[in-house]
Amino acid sequence: MDSKQRVHMNQGQDETSYARNSSIQSAQQNRMKPLIEAAIVGLCSNPNTLLSGKMAIADLGCSSGPNALALVSIAVEATHNHFLRFQQPPPEVCVLLNDLPDNDFNVVVKSLVALQQTNEPVCLTGIVPGSFYERLFPSGSLHLVCSSNSLQWLSKDPEDLVANHISAYDFDEHIRRERLPVVAAAYGRQFRKDFTRFLKLRAKELVPEGQMVVSLVGRRSDKLATEISYVWGTAAQILGVMASEGMIDKKKFDSFYIPAYGPSAKELRVIIEEEGSFSITEMQAHDYATGMDRALLTPNRIANTLRAIFEPIIVQHFGEIMDEFVRTGEKHLSLQRSSQVEGTKDPIVMVVVSLAKA
């Protein structure tokens, strides 16, 4: 199934909403700040990119809540500071936010109005609903594209697995390990296809020498591990426990896929270089929880963050099971934490890459 019909974060402002459970994503956005500021300096210093005195900045996969304007706000402030430093008038700035149509745009719209009223260079704001695996903007219209914590989402479930009725996960560890190479390869192929398409589309929409700064959840190692993709491995583990204990139907569990994949930095570099539309300015891999107080990452908080991210997909497939998902998740994560070897590195990393249109 096309993921744009299913993938959106929990809406609203209540305890289970993405807006109230996105502090980890906020920390990740902060780590993008130096790369966005450097990209803005590069654009503003290039006499060929701002000939019209206008700049268009887009955030793809903006989601909702307090993080929705974080990346574009960094870019707007960096633009203003650059021209203030040289005592020159800043360009007119157009800020555009994109996410899937089912995203909660209500609060985002109000925040955009406030951004436009309080930031002198911002003359126009807009929302562009749609998948970033499709064309979104006119050719050569954007100067800077940002995206945080979104590109691990695939356009669809891995075709090979669905067509051949191969389960992505199993609560039996032996079966899971045997199936791992096939499942991992199918997810990897789907990611390669999607990310290649993303690069080609953005290359058409960016001006010559335009910039792009993106981050996505990835893997620390290139080697196959016990989980095919740490983007959704913990959620799958929790659902696996629920299936083994009879809380959800095993046949439904066997036919469940989460359209998300976390590449390694090396894997991402190879795809970018093979596609050829961009040169890599900088690539970094950060520990997923860097900058956060790990004492705050309690089993309850992690389980609720997973709920905020995956609830729409899980409920559509299994029905209303999320309260039990959180309870099972807390118990599972507590046991996992107590058995974890001290000093073991988290297999999840955040891959951040700054690109220039070739």
Solvent accessible surface area in square Angstrom, and as a share of the most:
residue,aa,sasa,rsa
1,M,121,0.54
2,D,55,0.29
3,S,7,0.05
4,K,69,0.29
5,Q,107,0.48
6,R,22,0.08
7,V,11,0.06
8,H,40,0.18
9,M,26,0.12
10,N,19,0.10
11,Q,89,0.40
12,G,30,0.29
13,Q,94,0.42
14,D,85,0.44
15,E,117,0.53
16,T,40,0.23
17,S,0,0.00
18,Y,11,0.04
19,A,12,0.10
20,R,133,0.49
21,N,19,0.10
22,S,4,0.03
23,S,45,0.29
24,I,16,0.08
25,Q,4,0.02
26,S,39,0.25
27,A,13,0.10
28,Q,0,0.00
29,Q,15,0.06
30,N,99,0.51
31,R,32,0.12
32,M,0,0.00
33,K,87,0.37
34,P,80,0.50
35,L,7,0.04
36,I,0,0.00
37,E,61,0.27
38,A,64,0.49
39,A,5,0.04
40,I,0,0.00
41,V,69,0.39
42,G,34,0.33
43,L,1,0.00
44,C,18,0.11
45,S,70,0.45
46,N,29,0.15
47,P,102,0.64
48,N,99,0.51
49,T,9,0.05
50,L,27,0.14
51,L,149,0.74
52,S,78,0.50
53,G,34,0.33
54,K,108,0.46
55,M,2,0.01
56,A,11,0.09
57,I,0,0.00
58,A,0,0.00
59,D,2,0.01
60,L,0,0.00
61,G,13,0.13
62,C,7,0.04
63,S,12,0.08
64,S,7,0.05
65,G,12,0.11
66,P,102,0.64
67,N,11,0.05
68,A,1,0.01
69,L,26,0.13
70,A,30,0.23
71,L,0,0.00
72,V,0,0.00
73,S,40,0.26
74,I,23,0.12
75,A,0,0.00
76,V,2,0.01
77,E,98,0.44
78,A,13,0.10
79,T,0,0.00
80,H,60,0.27
81,N,58,0.30
82,H,14,0.06
83,F,24,0.10
84,L,115,0.57
85,R,160,0.59
86,F,116,0.48
87,Q,171,0.76
88,Q,99,0.44
89,P,116,0.73
90,P,42,0.26
91,P,11,0.07
92,E,87,0.39
93,V,0,0.00
94,C,23,0.14
95,V,0,0.00
96,L,28,0.14
97,L,0,0.00
98,N,1,0.00
99,D,19,0.10
100,L,24,0.12
101,P,83,0.52
102,D,67,0.35
103,N,11,0.06
104,D,16,0.08
105,F,30,0.12
106,N,114,0.58
107,V,54,0.31
108,V,1,0.01
109,V,70,0.40
110,K,150,0.63
111,S,37,0.24
112,L,7,0.03
113,V,71,0.41
114,A,50,0.39
115,L,14,0.07
116,Q,67,0.30
117,Q,143,0.63
118,T,109,0.63
119,N,44,0.23
120,E,152,0.68
121,P,9,0.05
122,V,6,0.04
123,C,65,0.39
124,L,100,0.50
125,T,28,0.16
126,G,20,0.19
127,I,47,0.24
128,V,33,0.19
129,P,76,0.48
130,G,13,0.12
131,S,12,0.07
132,F,21,0.09
133,Y,16,0.06
134,E,69,0.31
135,R,99,0.36
136,L,29,0.14
137,F,13,0.05
138,P,94,0.59
139,S,82,0.53
140,G,37,0.36
141,S,37,0.24
142,L,1,0.01
143,H,15,0.07
144,L,0,0.00
145,V,0,0.00
146,C,0,0.00
147,S,0,0.00
148,S,9,0.06
149,N,20,0.10
150,S,11,0.07
151,L,0,0.00
152,Q,7,0.03
153,W,23,0.08
154,L,1,0.01
155,S,23,0.15
156,K,71,0.30
157,D,12,0.06
158,P,0,0.00
159,E,77,0.35
160,D,57,0.30
161,L,0,0.00
162,V,63,0.36
163,A,76,0.59
164,N,96,0.49
165,H,164,0.73
166,I,47,0.24
167,S,15,0.10
168,A,7,0.05
169,Y,17,0.07
170,D,8,0.04
171,F,75,0.31
172,D,56,0.29
173,E,91,0.41
174,H,123,0.55
175,I,69,0.35
176,R,40,0.14
177,R,124,0.45
178,E,119,0.54
179,R,55,0.20
180,L,17,0.08
181,P,67,0.42
182,V,78,0.45
183,V,1,0.01
184,A,10,0.08
185,A,44,0.34
186,A,4,0.03
187,Y,0,0.00
188,G,13,0.13
189,R,125,0.46
190,Q,7,0.03
191,F,1,0.00
192,R,95,0.35
193,K,116,0.49
194,D,6,0.03
195,F,2,0.01
196,T,34,0.20
197,R,120,0.44
198,F,0,0.00
199,L,0,0.00
200,K,101,0.43
201,L,10,0.05
202,R,0,0.00
203,A,13,0.10
204,K,115,0.49
205,E,0,0.00
206,L,0,0.00
207,V,17,0.09
208,P,99,0.63
209,E,78,0.35
210,G,0,0.00
211,Q,28,0.12
212,M,0,0.00
213,V,0,0.00
214,V,0,0.00
215,S,0,0.00
216,L,0,0.00
217,V,8,0.05
218,G,1,0.01
219,R,26,0.10
220,R,91,0.33
221,S,52,0.33
222,D,76,0.40
223,K,162,0.69
224,L,102,0.51
225,A,38,0.29
226,T,60,0.35
227,E,13,0.06
228,I,14,0.07
229,S,0,0.00
230,Y,34,0.13
231,V,21,0.12
232,W,8,0.03
233,G,2,0.02
234,T,36,0.21
235,A,0,0.00
236,A,4,0.03
237,Q,34,0.15
238,I,0,0.00
239,L,0,0.00
240,G,1,0.01
241,V,43,0.25
242,M,1,0.00
243,A,8,0.07
244,S,62,0.40
245,E,112,0.50
246,G,63,0.61
247,M,68,0.31
248,I,13,0.06
249,D,76,0.39
250,K,89,0.38
251,K,168,0.71
252,K,94,0.40
253,F,9,0.04
254,D,38,0.20
255,S,59,0.38
256,F,17,0.07
257,Y,19,0.07
258,I,2,0.01
259,P,0,0.00
260,A,0,0.00
261,Y,10,0.04
262,G,0,0.00
263,P,0,0.00
264,S,3,0.02
265,A,30,0.23
266,K,133,0.56
267,E,40,0.18
268,L,0,0.00
269,R,96,0.35
270,V,53,0.31
271,I,2,0.01
272,I,1,0.00
273,E,105,0.47
274,E,117,0.53
275,E,27,0.12
276,G,45,0.44
277,S,27,0.17
278,F,10,0.04
279,S,59,0.38
280,I,39,0.20
281,T,93,0.54
282,E,77,0.35
283,M,33,0.15
284,Q,47,0.21
285,A,60,0.46
286,H,43,0.19
287,D,56,0.29
288,Y,36,0.14
289,A,7,0.05
290,T,61,0.36
291,G,80,0.77
292,M,32,0.14
293,D,82,0.42
294,R,127,0.47
295,A,78,0.61
296,L,92,0.46
297,L,15,0.07
298,T,54,0.31
299,P,25,0.15
300,N,68,0.35
301,R,78,0.28
302,I,44,0.22
303,A,0,0.00
304,N,26,0.14
305,T,14,0.08
306,L,20,0.10
307,R,34,0.12
308,A,0,0.00
309,I,24,0.12
310,F,4,0.02
311,E,26,0.12
312,P,23,0.14
313,I,2,0.01
314,I,0,0.00
315,V,34,0.19
316,Q,104,0.46
317,H,57,0.25
318,F,21,0.09
319,G,29,0.28
320,E,148,0.66
321,I,25,0.13
322,M,4,0.02
323,D,81,0.42
324,E,54,0.24
325,F,0,0.00
326,V,14,0.08
327,R,138,0.51
328,T,10,0.06
329,G,0,0.00
330,E,55,0.25
331,K,135,0.57
332,H,38,0.17
333,L,15,0.07
334,S,53,0.34
335,L,112,0.56
336,Q,72,0.32
337,R,115,0.42
338,S,94,0.60
339,S,88,0.57
340,Q,102,0.46
341,V,113,0.65
342,E,173,0.77
343,G,75,0.72
344,T,77,0.45
345,K,144,0.61
346,D,44,0.23
347,P,51,0.32
348,I,32,0.16
349,V,5,0.03
350,M,0,0.00
351,V,0,0.00
352,V,0,0.00
353,V,0,0.00
354,S,6,0.04
355,L,0,0.00
356,A,21,0.16
357,K,47,0.20
358,A,97,0.75
